[in-house]
Amino acid sequence: MKKNKLLLAMTLVACAGGAVAQSAPANYPIKPIRLVVGFAPGGAADYVARAMGEAFSKELGQPVIIENKPGNGSSIAADIVAKSPPDGYTLLIASPSSISVNPALNPKLSYTAKDLAPVTKITTSPLVLAVNASTGINSVQDLIKAAQKDPGKLNYSTSGNGSAPHLGAALFSLVSKTEMTHVPYRGGSLAIQSVMAGDTQVTFGTSPSVLPMIVSGKLRALAVSTRDRSPLVPQLPGMREAGLPDYDLAFWYGMFLPANTPAPILQKVFKATVAAMQKPSVKAALARDGTEVSLSSSPVDFGKFLDEDGKFWVSLVKSANVKVE
């Protein structure tokens, strides 16, 4: 009899625990949230996170702590989030590099895109092709001539293997039939600093990383990476105007959670992200540095976008013969 009562008590406790677990998402969030960024402070991803961080925190009702985890083309950050508990307290801002490109470059990665749950795309923008002002290169055609004259002599800096700037430069070499040497860094700001210092000569930088240096005269901008002029950076020609009509590339950032995060939590993060990104102050801050707010209609819609977008990046990796260095 005592044994039966004990079993009954244990069953009731287990059921109660299950009920608490079932209702937990409705109370989310009840503590601070980590927002992991795969690049160093000062880069575009970091800028996006900090531009939307305060508004995002207000929407969720909890502090949002931004953590920079640069390295390996942002794969370190993606791996951290992929292996975190699916409870909504560890989020990731990622670009195509950690979602599509790096898994294609390195099948030995300890995570795959399936280990991350897509929430929504948040921004889109062109890359900016810029050079050290002392190179004497004043146009895209000048750059092509210089690269063809001395194959491999010009060095281009990026925020890491498999990053959007890396793929932007690889596509440029493919389309223009030129050869330049890749020099990867652990973040966009470090890559830009190397061009200003003359350690490298060329970069396909993200707009927030490059534009302030162009305005101050420390770098010379040649074009944006999209086929036509971008309203985000209207003063610069598109690649068609610059003489490369077959070149067209833009990149995005998106919000992700660990796979298997409960649907109510995913939806709450989705709604909070969309609300934060639609704030006029956030849009204005991003627009000043050449970044446009671009939101998905739902997590499912973002997932479909990733399926198609991934095909482009993987095809580019193979066509340009991009390797892990």
C-alpha positions in Angstrom: 0.0 0.0 0.0 2.8 2.4 0.9 4.6 1.5 -2.3 1.4 2.3 -4.4 1.1 5.7 -2.6 4.8 6.4 -3.3 4.3 5.6 -7.0 1.2 7.8 -7.1 3.0 10.7 -5.5 5.9 10.4 -7.9 3.5 10.3 -10.8 1.8 13.5 -9.6 5.1 15.3 -9.2 6.1 14.2 -12.7 2.9 15.5 -14.1 3.2 18.7 -12.3 6.7 19.2 -13.6 5.4 18.5 -17.1 2.7 21.1 -16.7 5.3 23.7 -15.5 7.5 22.8 -18.5 4.5 23.2 -20.9 3.6 26.6 -19.5 7.2 27.9 -19.3 7.2 29.4 -22.9 4.2 31.6 -21.9 6.4 33.2 -19.2 9.4 33.7 -21.5 11.6 35.6 -21.0 12.3 35.8 -17.3 16.1 36.5 -17.4 18.7 38.3 -19.6 19.2 37.1 -23.2 22.5 36.5 -25.0 22.7 37.8 -28.5 25.9 36.2 -30.0 27.6 38.0 -32.9 30.2 36.1 -35.0 32.4 39.1 -35.7 34.6 41.5 -33.7 33.3 44.8 -32.4 33.2 47.6 -35.0 32.1 45.3 -37.9 28.7 45.3 -39.7 27.1 42.5 -37.7 28.1 44.1 -34.4 26.8 47.5 -35.6 23.4 45.9 -36.5 23.2 44.1 -33.2 23.9 47.3 -31.2 21.6 49.5 -33.4 18.6 47.2 -32.6 19.7 46.0 -29.2 17.9 48.6 -27.0 14.7 48.4 -28.9 14.9 44.6 -28.9 15.4 44.6 -25.2 12.4 46.8 -24.6 10.2 44.5 -26.7 11.3 41.4 -24.8 11.2 43.1 -21.4 14.7 41.8 -20.5 18.3 43.0 -20.9 19.9 41.8 -24.2 23.6 41.2 -23.7 25.6 41.3 -27.0 28.6 38.9 -27.0 31.2 39.1 -29.8 32.6 35.6 -30.7 34.7 36.2 -33.8 36.7 33.6 -35.7 36.4 31.0 -38.4 34.2 33.1 -40.6 31.6 33.4 -37.8 31.3 29.6 -37.4 32.5 29.8 -33.8 29.4 31.9 -32.9 27.1 29.7 -34.8 28.5 26.6 -33.1 28.0 28.2 -29.7 24.3 28.9 -30.4 23.7 25.6 -32.1 24.8 23.8 -29.0 23.0 26.0 -26.5 19.8 24.9 -24.8 16.8 25.6 -27.0 15.2 27.8 -24.4 15.3 31.1 -26.1 18.0 32.6 -24.0 20.8 32.3 -26.6 20.3 34.0 -30.0 22.5 34.4 -33.0 22.8 37.2 -35.6 24.3 35.4 -38.7 25.1 36.0 -42.3 25.3 33.6 -45.3 28.8 32.7 -44.2 27.9 30.7 -41.2 24.6 29.4 -42.5 25.4 28.3 -46.1 29.1 29.1 -47.0 31.1 27.6 -44.2 29.2 24.3 -44.1 29.9 24.0 -47.9 33.6 24.9 -47.4 34.2 22.7 -44.4 32.1 19.5 -44.0 34.0 18.8 -40.8 32.2 21.6 -38.9 30.6 20.5 -35.7 27.3 22.0 -36.6 25.0 22.3 -39.7 22.4 24.8 -40.7 19.8 22.3 -39.4 21.1 22.9 -35.9 19.8 26.5 -36.1 16.2 27.6 -36.2 15.6 30.6 -38.6 13.6 33.4 -37.1 13.7 36.3 -39.6 16.0 38.1 -42.0 16.7 41.5 -40.5 18.9 43.5 -42.9 20.3 43.6 -46.4 22.9 45.7 -48.0 25.6 45.8 -50.8 29.3 45.4 -50.2 31.5 48.3 -51.0 34.6 47.8 -53.1 37.3 50.1 -51.7 41.1 50.5 -52.1 43.9 52.2 -50.3 44.1 55.7 -51.7 47.8 55.5 -52.4 47.4 52.6 -54.9 46.5 55.1 -57.7 43.5 52.9 -58.5 40.5 55.2 -59.2 37.9 52.9 -60.8 36.9 49.3 -61.2 38.6 49.2 -64.6 41.8 50.5 -63.0 41.6 47.6 -60.5 41.1 45.0 -63.2 44.1 46.3 -65.2 46.3 46.3 -62.1 45.3 42.8 -61.1 45.7 41.4 -64.6 49.1 43.1 -65.0 50.6 41.4 -61.8 48.5 38.4 -60.9 48.4 37.8 -57.2 50.3 40.9 -56.3 47.3 42.8 -55.0 46.1 41.7 -51.5 42.5 41.9 -50.5 41.4 41.8 -46.9 38.2 40.2 -45.6 36.5 39.4 -42.2 37.4 35.8 -42.6 37.3 32.7 -44.8 33.8 32.2 -46.2 32.6 35.6 -45.2 30.5 37.8 -47.6 33.5 40.0 -48.4 35.6 36.9 -49.2 32.9 35.6 -51.6 32.5 39.1 -53.0 36.1 39.3 -53.9 36.1 35.7 -55.2 33.2 36.5 -57.5 35.0 39.6 -58.7 38.0 37.6 -59.7 35.9 35.0 -61.4 33.9 37.6 -63.5 36.8 39.9 -64.2 39.3 37.1 -64.9 41.8 38.4 -62.4 43.8 37.0 -59.5 44.4 38.6 -56.1 45.7 37.2 -52.8 43.2 36.7 -49.9 44.2 37.9 -46.5 41.6 37.0 -43.9 41.2 38.8 -40.5 39.0 38.1 -37.5 36.6 40.9 -38.1 35.6 43.6 -40.6 37.1 46.5 -38.7 40.5 44.7 -38.6 40.3 44.1 -42.4 39.5 47.7 -43.1 42.3 48.9 -40.9 44.8 46.7 -42.9 43.8 48.5 -46.1 44.1 51.9 -44.5 47.6 50.9 -43.2 48.6 49.6 -46.7 49.2 46.1 -45.5 46.5 45.1 -48.0 45.3 47.1 -50.9 41.7 46.1 -51.6 38.5 45.1 -49.7 34.9 44.3 -50.4 33.8 45.7 -47.1 30.4 45.9 -45.4 28.9 49.4 -45.6 29.1 50.2 -41.9 32.8 49.2 -41.8 33.8 51.1 -44.9 31.7 54.2 -45.4 33.0 56.2 -42.4 36.6 55.7 -43.7 35.5 56.7 -47.2 33.9 59.9 -45.9 37.0 60.8 -43.9 39.2 60.2 -47.0 41.1 57.2 -45.5 39.8 54.9 -48.2 38.7 55.3 -51.9 35.4 53.7 -52.9 35.1 52.3 -56.4 31.6 50.8 -56.6 28.9 48.8 -54.7 28.6 45.1 -55.3 25.1 45.2 -56.7 24.5 45.4 -60.5 22.9 48.8 -60.2 23.3 51.7 -57.9 22.0 51.2 -54.5 19.7 53.8 -52.9 21.6 53.0 -49.7 24.9 54.3 -51.2 23.6 56.5 -54.1 26.9 58.2 -54.6 28.7 55.0 -55.8 28.2 53.3 -59.2 26.9 49.8 -59.4 28.9 47.1 -61.2 27.0 47.5 -64.5 28.0 51.2 -64.6 31.5 50.3 -63.5 31.9 47.9 -66.5 31.1 44.5 -65.0 27.4 43.9 -65.8 27.6 40.2 -64.9 28.5 41.0 -61.3 25.8 41.2 -58.7 26.0 40.4 -55.0 24.2 41.6 -51.8 24.3 40.1 -48.4 22.0 39.9 -45.4 21.9 39.3 -41.7 19.3 37.2 -39.9 18.2 36.1 -36.4 18.5 32.5 -35.4 17.8 30.3 -32.4 19.0 26.8 -31.5 17.0 24.1 -33.3 14.0 22.6 -31.4 13.3 25.9 -29.6 9.6 25.7 -28.7 7.3 27.4 -31.2 5.8 29.9 -28.7 9.3 31.2 -27.9 10.3 31.3 -31.6 7.2 33.3 -32.3 7.8 35.7 -29.4 11.4 36.3 -30.6 10.2 36.8 -34.2 7.6 39.4 -33.1 10.1 41.2 -30.9 12.7 41.3 -33.6 10.3 42.6 -36.2 9.0 45.3 -33.9 12.5 46.4 -32.9 13.7 46.6 -36.5 10.7 48.6 -37.6 11.5 51.4 -35.1 12.2 54.6 -37.0 15.3 55.2 -34.9 16.7 51.8 -35.7 16.0 52.2 -39.4 17.6 55.6 -39.5 20.7 54.4 -37.7 21.2 51.6 -40.1 20.4 53.6 -43.2 23.1 56.2 -42.3 25.7 53.4 -42.8 24.2 51.9 -45.9 22.1 49.1 -44.4 18.4 48.5 -45.1 16.0 46.8 -42.8 14.6 43.7 -44.6 12.2 41.5 -42.7 10.7 38.1 -43.4 6.9 37.6 -43.2 7.4 34.6 -40.9 10.1 32.1 -39.7 8.7 29.7 -42.3 9.2 32.4 -45.0 12.7 33.0 -43.8 13.4 29.2 -44.0 12.3 29.1 -47.6 14.4 32.1 -48.4 17.5 30.3 -46.9 16.9 27.2 -49.0 17.0 29.2 -52.2 19.7 31.7 -51.1 22.0 28.9 -50.0 22.1 27.5 -53.5 23.5 30.7 -54.8 26.3 30.9 -52.2 27.2 27.2 -52.5 27.3 27.5 -56.3 29.6 30.5 -55.9 31.9 28.6 -53.6 32.3 25.8 -56.1 32.5 28.1 -59.2 35.2 30.3 -57.6 37.0 27.3 -56.2 37.0 28.9 -52.7 38.9 26.8 -50.1 39.4 26.8 -46.4 42.9 28.3 -45.9 
